[in-house]
Amino acid sequence: MARLSIAMVGTRGVPARYGGFETAVEEVGRRLADRGHRVVVYCRTAPGAQEPLPAAHLGMELVHLPAARRRSLETLSHSALSVGHLLAHRTDAAIVFNAANAPLLPVLRAARIPVATHVDGLEWRRAKWGAAGRHYYRVAESLAVRWSDVLIADAQGIADYYRDTFDAPTTLLTYGAPLVEPGSDLLAGTGLEPGGYHLVVARFEPENHVDVVVEGYAASDAGKPLVVVGSAPYADAYTRRVHSLADDRVRFLGGVWDQELLDQLYANCCTYLHGHSVGGTNPSLLRAIGAGAAVTAFDVDFNREVVRDSGRFFRTPQDVARELAAAEADPERVARAGRRARELARGYDWDEVADGYEDLALRLAARDVPRRRPSGRRRPTAADAPRSAPALTPVAAALPDDVVPDNVVPFPAPVPLGRYEIRAGQQ
């Protein structure tokens, strides 16, 4: 088999400490490096970092470049520098993560670097973006369709969306679900006991519904505490809202970077509440089912695709309160759900995912890709349906980064979106 040079562009880089893209780069990149490929990962430098930046990680070569420290510019500014570096350091194939980087694709094509774009979820549906941001992401989706040699989707719902909206084929490459049995010895340091708490792990962003979970928990009679892991670099107003909804049974741990402790939190919770709603296949959800956690997830098809018959689902705080009560009243059902979740996790294997990326990189390097790409012209679909009343207070582009008005109406009627269903107002 040919040994390739493969560049991974558009993420925060590795070690993976932030989200799904970074997890995919680390898990796939390390496996490709183990197979003899040269894997180059472009990483964002943190402002004020004092420690020397590593040149390699798990066999991957790292290139560290800065980024503009503003939410709307961070991704594209870093990716632009990465593409500039890549032009002077040739590669056999480039994998660009995030459709937001699509305006840079013509530069790679002009340099005859074959490129696949991993298109994330329905980013333009995220509540944190104002009108300008939503418009940008919709345009970027079209450009990614037109200028990528291949599109990568990490969930069937995302693949369906690109098929229906752009008549564009995708390569379906999900994430892996590590099967973990981490024990429970580290829980003592947090004051928690196995089976004695409910868990949330999420960045504090509106579409992750941490506020819905906390509000529902506070309204419940749950006897076990709610442990909330996570924070956000640009979400002070939303973070204040989440904290304001909590009572003294809620414990905020902030970011947990010790992976063994995090695995123990997943594996020993009574239930794991997953509020993510606009991404594709979510690594946190996969890690939870791989640890055998009983999942209660926000009701969208991306989550149903993963947890299937092992899961329970919610849309409102009242749903959360009901599901918490049901879980604490029936521990045997919770145990069965956890066992079933772990069975489902076996279908998400990082080695198989890496096989898919390797095959894709080989096809890119061999130019075994369609010569004609879809036009990128958007077709009206259910995803473009008008939002139902009551209307939300818009998160305007003029507001400071990630400010979420307190008078946002949280639960308007759902808009049917088929396979890529997103509840109106919950994007």
Backbone torsions as a table, in degrees:
resi	resn	phi	psi	omega
1	MET	NA	139.9	179.0
2	ALA	-64.7	141.0	174.2
3	ARG	-95.8	125.1	-171.1
4	LEU	-109.4	160.4	164.8
5	SER	-101.9	120.9	-174.4
6	ILE	-123.4	123.6	178.9
7	ALA	-102.8	137.6	177.4
8	MET	-117.8	116.7	-168.0
9	VAL	-125.1	144.3	168.4
10	GLY	106.6	2.7	179.3
11	THR	-113.2	179.4	173.7
12	ARG	-75.6	-14.3	176.4
13	GLY	97.2	-166.7	-178.0
14	VAL	-124.5	156.8	1.8
15	PRO	-59.1	148.0	-175.5
16	ALA	-76.1	116.1	-179.8
17	ARG	-133.7	9.3	-171.3
18	TYR	-126.6	-62.6	-171.8
19	GLY	-151.4	-163.8	-173.5
20	GLY	-64.9	-42.0	179.8
21	PHE	-60.8	-45.4	-178.9
22	GLU	-63.8	-39.1	176.7
23	THR	-61.4	-44.2	179.8
24	ALA	-63.6	-42.4	179.6
25	VAL	-61.1	-44.2	-177.9
26	GLU	-67.3	-47.7	-175.0
27	GLU	-70.6	-41.4	179.6
28	VAL	-75.6	-45.6	-177.3
29	GLY	-59.4	-41.5	-179.3
30	ARG	-65.1	-36.2	180.0
31	ARG	-72.1	-39.8	176.9
32	LEU	-65.0	-37.9	177.1
33	ALA	-65.2	-40.3	177.8
34	ASP	-62.0	-26.4	-179.9
35	ARG	-87.4	4.4	174.7
36	GLY	100.2	-0.5	178.6
37	HIS	-80.8	149.8	172.5
38	ARG	-87.1	115.4	-176.9
39	VAL	-114.2	120.8	-179.6
40	VAL	-112.1	121.9	-178.2
41	VAL	-112.5	127.7	177.4
42	TYR	-89.7	124.4	-173.1
43	CYS	-118.3	146.2	176.4
44	ARG	-86.6	133.0	176.1
45	THR	-81.6	139.9	177.7
46	ALA	-86.4	137.9	-179.8
47	PRO	-64.3	136.5	176.9
48	GLY	76.8	9.3	-179.6
49	ALA	-65.5	130.8	-176.8
50	GLN	-98.8	-27.6	-176.0
51	GLU	-75.4	147.2	175.7
52	PRO	-60.0	139.7	-178.6
53	LEU	-81.0	132.1	-177.8
54	PRO	-70.2	145.5	178.1
55	ALA	-88.3	-15.2	-177.8
56	ALA	-151.0	158.0	177.6
57	HIS	-153.5	117.7	177.5
58	LEU	51.7	40.5	177.1
59	GLY	87.8	-7.5	179.1
60	MET	-92.1	141.5	173.3
61	GLU	-83.0	138.1	-177.3
62	LEU	-114.2	136.0	173.2
63	VAL	-118.7	119.0	-175.9
64	HIS	-100.9	125.6	179.8
65	LEU	-138.0	151.8	-177.5
66	PRO	-78.9	175.4	176.8
67	ALA	-148.1	153.5	174.5
68	ALA	-64.9	135.7	-176.1
69	ARG	-92.1	58.0	172.9
70	ARG	-140.9	135.0	-172.1
71	ARG	-51.6	-45.0	-173.8
72	SER	-71.9	-14.7	-175.7
73	LEU	-116.9	-12.9	-169.6
74	GLU	-59.5	-52.0	-175.9
75	THR	-63.6	-52.4	-173.6
76	LEU	-68.0	-36.4	-179.3
77	SER	-65.7	-42.5	178.6
78	HIS	-67.8	-41.1	-180.0
79	SER	-65.7	-34.5	177.9
80	ALA	-63.1	-43.0	176.7
81	LEU	-65.1	-37.8	179.6
82	SER	-64.3	-43.9	178.9
83	VAL	-64.3	-39.9	176.8
84	GLY	-59.4	-42.5	177.3
85	HIS	-65.0	-39.8	-177.0
86	LEU	-65.0	-32.8	179.5
87	LEU	-62.9	-30.4	179.8
88	ALA	-91.8	-5.9	-178.9
89	HIS	-134.7	86.2	-169.4
90	ARG	-58.7	152.2	178.4
91	THR	-139.2	157.8	179.6
92	ASP	-77.8	-30.7	-178.6
93	ALA	-154.7	144.8	176.5
94	ALA	-120.4	136.6	173.0
95	ILE	-114.9	115.2	-178.4
96	VAL	-101.9	125.5	179.8
97	PHE	-98.4	133.7	175.6
98	ASN	91.0	116.6	177.8
99	ALA	-60.5	-19.4	178.0
100	ALA	-59.4	-21.3	-179.9
101	ASN	-87.4	6.0	-175.3
102	ALA	-58.2	-33.1	178.3
103	PRO	-59.8	-16.4	179.4
104	LEU	-89.3	-10.5	-175.4
105	LEU	-62.1	-37.3	178.5
106	PRO	-59.8	-29.0	178.2
107	VAL	-65.7	-43.5	178.3
108	LEU	-66.9	-40.1	179.8
109	ARG	-66.2	-39.9	178.8
110	ALA	-63.0	-30.9	178.0
111	ALA	-85.7	4.2	179.4
112	ARG	58.6	40.4	172.5
113	ILE	-100.4	113.6	179.9
114	PRO	-65.6	140.1	-170.3
115	VAL	-140.0	137.2	169.7
116	ALA	-112.0	140.3	178.6
117	THR	-113.4	123.1	174.2
118	HIS	-86.0	109.7	-172.4
119	VAL	-87.9	67.6	173.9
120	ASP	-3.6	-153.1	179.3
121	GLY	-88.4	-158.4	179.5
122	LEU	-82.9	76.6	-171.4
123	GLU	-61.2	-33.0	-178.8
124	TRP	-68.8	-9.8	176.4
125	ARG	-88.6	-2.5	-176.8
126	ARG	-71.9	136.1	-176.8
127	ALA	-65.9	-24.3	-175.4
128	LYS	-71.2	-16.3	-178.1
129	TRP	-91.6	135.3	171.9
130	GLY	-78.2	-171.5	-176.2
131	ALA	-59.6	-42.0	-179.1
132	ALA	-64.8	-42.0	179.4
133	GLY	-64.6	-42.0	178.8
134	ARG	-63.7	-41.7	178.8
135	HIS	-63.0	-42.0	-180.0
136	TYR	-59.2	-45.9	-177.2
137	TYR	-67.5	-34.3	177.1
138	ARG	-65.9	-42.5	176.7
139	VAL	-64.2	-42.3	-178.9
140	ALA	-61.3	-37.9	175.8
141	GLU	-57.8	-45.3	-179.5
142	SER	-62.4	-41.6	-179.4
143	LEU	-67.4	-38.1	177.9
144	ALA	-62.2	-41.2	178.1
145	VAL	-61.9	-42.0	-173.8
146	ARG	-76.6	-35.4	-168.2
147	TRP	-109.3	-5.6	177.2
148	SER	-86.6	144.2	171.5
149	ASP	-70.4	-35.2	179.5
150	VAL	-144.1	145.0	170.8
151	LEU	-106.4	138.1	176.6
152	ILE	-109.4	129.1	172.0
153	ALA	-115.3	143.1	-179.4
154	ASP	-103.3	4.1	176.7
155	ALA	-148.7	150.5	179.7
156	GLN	-62.1	-34.5	178.5
157	GLY	-61.5	-37.0	176.9
158	ILE	-69.4	-42.6	177.3
159	ALA	-59.5	-42.1	178.6
160	ASP	-63.2	-40.2	-179.7
161	TYR	-61.4	-45.7	-179.2
162	TYR	-70.1	-31.7	175.6
163	ARG	-67.2	-47.2	-175.2
164	ASP	-72.6	-37.3	-173.4
165	THR	-84.3	-38.4	-173.1
166	PHE	-121.3	-1.1	-172.3
167	ASP	53.4	41.5	-175.1
168	ALA	-112.0	129.6	174.9
169	PRO	-75.1	154.2	176.4
170	THR	-134.2	159.7	170.1
171	THR	-100.2	119.7	-176.1
172	LEU	-85.4	111.8	177.1
173	LEU	-131.7	104.8	-177.6
174	THR	-81.2	-163.8	174.4
175	TYR	-108.2	171.9	176.2
176	GLY	-95.6	157.1	177.0
177	ALA	-119.2	96.3	-179.1
178	PRO	-59.8	133.0	175.2
179	LEU	-87.1	107.7	-173.2
180	VAL	-115.6	140.3	172.8
181	GLU	-130.6	75.0	-166.2
182	PRO	-85.1	-2.3	-175.0
183	GLY	80.7	-161.4	-176.7
184	SER	-146.8	11.3	-172.0
185	ASP	-65.6	-27.4	-177.9
186	LEU	-79.4	-13.0	-179.5
187	LEU	-64.3	-29.4	-178.5
188	ALA	-56.6	-35.0	-179.9
189	GLY	-68.3	-17.4	178.1
190	THR	-101.0	-4.7	-178.1
191	GLY	78.2	17.0	-178.3
192	LEU	-105.9	157.8	178.1
193	GLU	-122.1	148.8	178.4
194	PRO	-54.6	130.6	179.6
195	GLY	75.8	3.6	-171.3
196	GLY	-102.8	19.0	-177.6
197	TYR	-159.9	158.4	170.1
198	HIS	-101.7	154.0	-169.3
199	LEU	-132.7	140.0	168.7
200	VAL	-127.2	133.4	173.3
201	VAL	-129.7	111.4	-176.4
202	ALA	-167.4	150.7	165.5
203	ARG	-67.6	146.0	-178.6
204	PHE	-82.1	88.4	176.7
205	GLU	-136.3	146.3	-173.6
206	PRO	-53.1	-40.9	-176.2
207	GLU	-73.2	-5.3	174.8
208	ASN	-94.7	-4.9	167.6
209	HIS	57.5	32.0	174.8
210	VAL	-61.8	-36.2	179.3
211	ASP	-64.1	-38.5	178.9
212	VAL	-64.3	-42.9	179.4
213	VAL	-64.8	-46.3	-177.8
214	VAL	-65.3	-42.6	179.0
215	GLU	-62.9	-43.8	178.9
216	GLY	-64.3	-40.7	178.5
217	TYR	-62.7	-45.4	-178.4
218	ALA	-62.0	-28.7	179.1
219	ALA	-84.4	-6.1	-176.3
220	SER	-92.9	170.9	174.7
221	ASP	-101.6	24.6	-177.0
222	ALA	-56.1	136.2	179.0
223	GLY	-92.3	-16.6	179.6
224	LYS	-95.9	142.8	-179.3
225	PRO	-67.8	158.4	172.7
226	LEU	-102.0	123.2	179.4
227	VAL	-103.8	124.1	-177.3
228	VAL	-114.0	118.7	178.5
229	VAL	-110.4	126.1	176.2
230	GLY	140.4	165.1	177.6
231	SER	-159.9	-170.9	177.6
232	ALA	-155.8	140.6	-177.7
233	PRO	-73.7	-19.8	-174.0
234	TYR	-126.7	23.7	-169.0
235	ALA	-127.9	47.3	-177.7
236	ASP	-60.0	-44.3	-177.6
237	ALA	-65.6	-42.9	179.5
238	TYR	-67.2	-39.0	177.4
239	THR	-60.3	-42.5	177.2
240	ARG	-61.9	-38.8	179.0
241	ARG	-63.2	-45.3	179.9
242	VAL	-59.7	-47.3	-179.2
243	HIS	-63.9	-34.4	-178.5
244	SER	-68.0	-23.0	-179.0
245	LEU	-85.8	-12.2	-173.2
246	ALA	-82.2	155.2	167.9
247	ASP	-112.7	-172.9	-172.1
248	ASP	-74.9	0.8	175.0
249	ARG	-88.2	-10.2	-177.1
250	VAL	-91.9	131.1	179.6
251	ARG	-116.6	120.5	179.0
252	PHE	-98.0	115.6	-179.2
253	LEU	-94.1	-8.2	-174.8
254	GLY	70.3	-159.8	178.3
255	GLY	-73.8	134.5	176.4
256	VAL	-113.5	111.5	-175.6
257	TRP	-99.5	-7.7	175.8
258	ASP	-80.6	106.5	-174.1
259	GLN	-63.5	-35.1	179.2
260	GLU	-65.2	-42.7	176.8
261	LEU	-63.2	-42.7	-179.4
262	LEU	-62.4	-41.9	177.6
263	ASP	-61.8	-38.6	178.6
264	GLN	-67.3	-34.9	176.7
265	LEU	-64.0	-44.2	176.4
266	TYR	-61.1	-50.2	-169.6
267	ALA	-69.2	-23.4	-173.1
268	ASN	-112.5	7.6	179.5
269	CYS	-77.2	156.8	172.5
270	CYS	-70.0	-51.0	172.9
271	THR	-141.6	152.5	174.2
272	TYR	-110.3	122.8	-178.7
273	LEU	-101.7	120.4	-172.2
274	HIS	-118.1	112.8	-173.6
275	GLY	-102.4	2.7	-176.0
276	HIS	-63.7	140.8	-171.9
277	SER	-135.4	-14.4	-174.3
278	VAL	-120.2	-9.8	177.9
279	GLY	-81.5	-175.7	174.0
280	GLY	-90.8	-127.8	176.7
281	THR	-70.9	125.0	-171.9
282	ASN	-100.8	126.0	-177.9
283	PRO	-62.3	-33.5	178.9
284	SER	-64.9	-40.7	177.5
285	LEU	-65.4	-41.0	178.4
286	LEU	-64.6	-39.6	179.3
287	ARG	-65.7	-35.6	178.3
288	ALA	-64.5	-45.7	-179.4
289	ILE	-71.2	-30.5	176.4
290	GLY	-66.9	-24.1	176.4
291	ALA	-90.8	0.8	178.4
292	GLY	78.3	28.3	178.6
293	ALA	-81.3	141.6	172.5
294	ALA	-79.6	122.4	-169.5
295	VAL	-104.3	134.3	165.2
296	THR	-116.7	114.6	-168.8
297	ALA	-119.9	153.5	173.6
298	PHE	-62.3	140.1	-166.8
299	ASP	-83.8	82.7	169.8
300	VAL	-133.9	160.3	-173.4
301	ASP	-64.3	-30.3	178.6
302	PHE	-58.2	-41.6	-179.2
303	ASN	-75.7	-39.6	177.8
304	ARG	-62.7	-34.0	179.2
305	GLU	-60.2	-32.4	-177.0
306	VAL	-87.8	-52.5	-170.3
307	VAL	-89.0	-20.3	175.5
308	ARG	44.0	-127.6	-173.7
309	ASP	-77.8	-3.2	177.8
310	SER	-84.5	-14.5	-169.0
311	GLY	-101.0	160.7	166.4
312	ARG	-114.7	161.4	-170.7
313	PHE	-137.0	153.5	179.7
314	PHE	-141.5	159.9	172.7
315	ARG	-131.9	-28.8	-173.3
316	THR	-126.6	165.0	174.0
317	PRO	-57.9	-34.5	179.5
318	GLN	-64.3	-37.6	175.6
319	ASP	-62.2	-42.8	179.9
320	VAL	-60.4	-47.1	-179.4
321	ALA	-60.3	-41.9	-180.0
322	ARG	-64.2	-44.4	-177.5
323	GLU	-68.5	-35.6	176.6
324	LEU	-63.5	-44.4	178.9
325	ALA	-62.1	-42.3	-179.6
326	ALA	-64.5	-38.7	-179.5
327	ALA	-66.2	-45.4	-178.4
328	GLU	-69.9	-24.3	179.8
329	ALA	-82.4	-16.2	-174.3
330	ASP	-138.5	74.7	-177.9
331	PRO	-62.6	-27.6	179.5
332	GLU	-68.4	-39.7	175.8
333	ARG	-62.2	-40.4	178.2
334	VAL	-61.8	-42.6	179.4
335	ALA	-63.7	-42.2	178.1
336	ARG	-62.9	-41.0	-180.0
337	ALA	-63.2	-39.2	178.4
338	GLY	-65.2	-40.5	178.2
339	ARG	-65.7	-41.2	179.1
340	ARG	-66.5	-39.2	178.5
341	ALA	-59.9	-41.3	-179.9
342	ARG	-66.3	-35.2	174.7
343	GLU	-61.7	-43.8	-179.6
344	LEU	-65.2	-32.0	-178.4
345	ALA	-62.3	-25.9	-179.5
346	ARG	-64.4	-17.8	177.9
347	GLY	-82.0	-3.3	179.3
348	TYR	-117.6	96.1	-170.9
349	ASP	-117.1	123.0	-177.2
350	TRP	-63.4	-32.7	178.4
351	ASP	-64.2	-40.8	178.0
352	GLU	-69.0	-37.3	176.3
353	VAL	-62.0	-43.9	178.3
354	ALA	-62.8	-36.2	174.8
355	ASP	-56.3	-43.6	-179.2
356	GLY	-64.1	-41.9	178.4
357	TYR	-67.6	-38.3	178.9
358	GLU	-63.8	-45.9	178.1
359	ASP	-60.7	-41.6	178.9
360	LEU	-62.7	-45.1	179.9
361	ALA	-61.9	-39.8	178.1
362	LEU	-64.2	-40.3	178.3
363	ARG	-66.7	-39.7	177.8
364	LEU	-62.0	-47.7	-177.8
365	ALA	-62.6	-32.3	179.3
366	ALA	-86.5	1.9	-176.9
367	ARG	59.4	31.2	178.7
368	ASP	-88.6	64.4	-177.3
369	VAL	-136.1	156.9	180.0
370	PRO	-60.2	136.6	177.8
371	ARG	-74.4	-32.4	179.4
372	ARG	-102.5	127.5	178.7
373	ARG	-102.3	155.5	173.8
374	PRO	-57.8	156.6	-174.7
375	SER	-69.5	-22.3	-173.8
376	GLY	84.6	2.9	178.9
377	ARG	-73.4	128.6	-175.7
378	ARG	-82.0	133.4	174.8
379	ARG	-102.9	140.2	177.8
380	PRO	-59.9	133.0	177.0
381	THR	-137.3	179.3	178.9
382	ALA	-61.0	-24.6	179.5
383	ALA	-65.2	-20.4	-179.5
384	ASP	-94.6	6.9	-176.4
385	ALA	-61.7	144.4	177.2
386	PRO	-59.1	146.6	-180.0
387	ARG	-74.7	144.7	-175.7
388	SER	-80.1	152.2	172.5
389	ALA	-72.0	153.0	-0.3
390	PRO	-72.3	143.9	-176.4
391	ALA	-73.1	149.9	175.2
392	LEU	-82.0	150.9	165.6
393	THR	-69.9	123.2	-175.4
394	PRO	-67.7	145.2	170.5
395	VAL	-89.4	91.9	-169.1
396	ALA	-70.8	152.2	-179.8
397	ALA	-63.1	-23.4	-176.7
398	ALA	-78.0	-14.6	-179.6
399	LEU	-71.1	153.8	174.1
400	PRO	-58.5	160.6	-176.3
401	ASP	-51.4	127.2	172.6
402	ASP	59.7	23.3	172.7
403	VAL	-76.4	125.4	179.5
404	VAL	-113.4	112.9	-178.3
405	PRO	-57.3	143.7	-177.8
406	ASP	-68.8	-20.1	-176.3
407	ASN	-96.5	21.4	172.8
408	VAL	-64.3	127.5	176.8
409	VAL	-77.7	118.0	-166.6
410	PRO	-80.0	-22.6	-168.7
411	PHE	-137.4	66.7	171.9
412	PRO	-70.5	171.1	-178.7
413	ALA	-62.5	150.4	-178.6
414	PRO	-71.6	149.4	170.8
415	VAL	-103.9	123.7	-179.3
416	PRO	-71.1	124.8	-179.1
417	LEU	-125.1	18.9	175.6
418	GLY	63.3	-136.0	-175.6
419	ARG	-64.6	-28.9	-179.5
420	TYR	-107.1	52.6	-172.7
421	GLU	-71.2	131.6	173.1
422	ILE	-131.1	133.6	179.8
423	ARG	-74.6	135.7	-178.1
424	ALA	-59.0	133.5	179.1
425	GLY	85.2	-7.8	-177.0
426	GLN	-109.7	18.7	-173.6
427	GLN	-76.4	NA	NA
